[in-house]
Amino acid sequence: MKEIRFEDLNVGSEMPKLVKLPIDQVQLVKYAGASGDFHPLHCDPAFGKKVGIGQIAHGMLVMGFAGEALTNWISKKHLRKLSVRFVGMTRPGDVVIVTGKITEKKQEGEQYIVWGEIVARNQKDEMLLSGSFEAARLDTSGHK
């Protein structure tokens, strides 16, 4: 993958869309094992039904998708900050679509900085997560 450079990014530049296949029970169980989060809302469909909200995916799984989309676009070595807010529930069967764009760009001395927004939605266009990011040193002068 060719590393993106500061000169390639402008206000309004869009991140390549990341589409994650429908979330299924196996993925939720695997994520629970990896994260240690075995809350029954994530792992037991009957529990979710019993409490009246249904089964939901781990919010941090969706945040991981957002991070994956961002670092597929801008190298993680340049990423300074990723901040997100969970705004909707992700459910088994949901396809998660992550998009983002640059909202500000500037140069401070030899350092180049971009700021952007990132959003995750499901196949029904319901927002699941919104956030922002900052990346720096995406220059062309040899600074890495």
Order of alpha helices (4+ residues) and beta strands (2+ residues): beta-alpha-alpha-alpha-alpha-beta-beta-beta-beta
